[in-house]
Amino acid sequence: MRTEDRGGLKGVARTVRDVDRRLFNLLFRVKWTPLTPVMKWATRLGTAGFVWGVTAGVAFLFSGPRLVNLLVPWFAIALSWLIAEGSKYLFNRARPFLKNTEIEPLIRTPSSSSFPSGHSATAAAGAITLSILYPLWAPLFLPGGLIIAFSRIYLGVHYPLDVLAGALIGAAVAAVLLLIFA
């Protein structure tokens, strides 16, 4: 690290970025063959919050006529996706496989930028809203959200910080909507 970068904002940003890349490299290299199809399946289900929207619809049909139990998860998923996808244009971070050509993603490569993760945003929004509205099912929803979020690192298309930022967006949107409407 150069002397003029030490202690400054650029130095902190560089350190965070380096730690993020190292953590990605560590996590991405750990592969267990039986887990790979599960991660591919999880990431497909998590696309645009699909699994969470369907789950909210099914839960609503079986739980009674409280429309808020359908609309809060749907709006949380949609809003978190819009915020995450819109933020990609602001940050324009290259995906791991574009920065390091030795990384071979295990799925078709997304064309959007990396930061923040839209899958993680919708997974957090869906898992949190559904866990609060249907607490009996939280032991399924919360790990499901974590699996979808982690799948993005495992498959080689996001850095850990992308996933964390996406999850924070989803959690914040879920918290605000739950406080207002639930």
N, C-alpha and C positions, 0 to 999 in steps of 0.2 A: 504494500500500500504506500502510495506516495505521501510525503509529509504534508502537503497542502490539503489533502483529503481527510487526514486524521481529525476527528472531532467535529467536522463539519457535516452538514446535512447530506452532501454528496457521499461522504464516507460512510455514514449510517445507512443510506440507501444501498450503497455498494455491498456493505456487509450483509444486510438483510437479503439482498438478491443472491449473494454467494451462498449463504446458509440455505436458502430456498432451493437452489440448484443442487447443492450437495445432498440435501434431504430427499429431493426427487430422485437423484441417482441411486441413493441407498434403497429407497422404496421400490423403484422401478425394477431394479435388478433382482429383487426377491420374487421369484415366481414359483408357484406350485401348480403343476399341470392340471389337476382336477378343479382348481379354483378359476382358471382362465375362462371356461365357458360360463361360469356363474357371473363373473365380472362383465363379460360381454352382454349377457342377458340383462343384468341389472342396468347397465348403461343404456341399452335400448329401451327398457321400460321407463327409465328416467327422462328420456328425451322430451323436452318442453313440458315436463311435469305430468306426462300422460298417466302414469300409474296412480298418481295422487288424485288427479281429477276423476278418474274412474272409481277409485276407492271412495272418494267423497260421495259420488253419486250412489254407489251401492250402499254405503253406510246410511245415507239419507233415506233411501227406499225402505230399509229395514228398521229404522229407528224412530220413525214418526214424522209428523208434519212440521217440524221446526225448520223453516226455510233458511234460517241463519246457519244451520249446520251444513248446508250445501254451499251457500254463497260465500261464507268466510273463507273456507279452504280454496274455493275456485278463484276468488279475488286475490287471495294471498299468493297463490301459485302464479297467476297471470301477472300481477304487479311485480313480484320478485323476478320473474323471467324478463319482463320489460326493462326493469332497472339494470339487471345484470347484462343483458344483451346491449342495451344502450351504452352502458359503461365501457364496453369493449372498444367503442369508437374513441372514447376519451383516452384510454390507456394504451391501446394498440400494442400489447405485449405479444411477442412472438411465442408460439407454442414450443414445447421442449424439443420436438423433433426437427424444428426449423433452426434452432440454435445449435443443436448437436446432431450431425448427420449419422452418428453411430446409433442413435436411438431409433428403433424401428417400432412404431406404434402397432398394437395388436388389433386395431380396428381401422376402418376407413378414416382418413384424416379429415378433421373439420377444417373449414376454410376461414372461419372467424378467428379473431385474436383470442388470446388465452385468458386474459384477466378481465373480470372475475369469471368463475365457472357458473354457467347457467344451470347445469344439472344440479350443482350443489345448492344453488339458490332455491330452485323449485323443490328439491328434496327436503331442505330445512323447512321451507314454508309449509309444505304438505305434511311432513311428519309432525311438526310442532302443532299446527292447527288441529289436525286429526287426533293427536294424542290428548290435547286439552278437551276437545269436544267429545271424544270417546276414550276416556282414560283406561278402560278395561283392555283396550287394544294397543295401548302405548308400548308394551313390550315387543310388539311386532313392528309398529310404525317407526319408532326411533332407530332401532338397528337397521331397518330397511333404508332409512335416509342416510345413515352412515355408510352402508354398503354402496349405495349409488354414488355418493360423494367420493369414496375411496376408489371406486372403479375407474374414475377419471385419471387418477395418478397411476394405478396399476396398469392401465391400458396404454399409458404413455402420451396422453393428450393434454394434461394439465400439471402444473407445478403445485405443490402443497399450499402455497400462499394463494393461488387462484381459487382453490377449493375452500380454504378458510374464508376468504373474502366473500365468495358466493354464499357460503353457509351463514355468514353474518348478515348479509343482505336479506336472505330468506327468513332468518330468525327475527330480525328487526321488523320486517313487514308483517310477519305473523303476530308478533307481540302487539304492534299498533292496532291491527285489525281486531284482534281478540279483545283488547282493552276497550275499543270503541263499540263493538257490536255483540260480543258474546257475554 
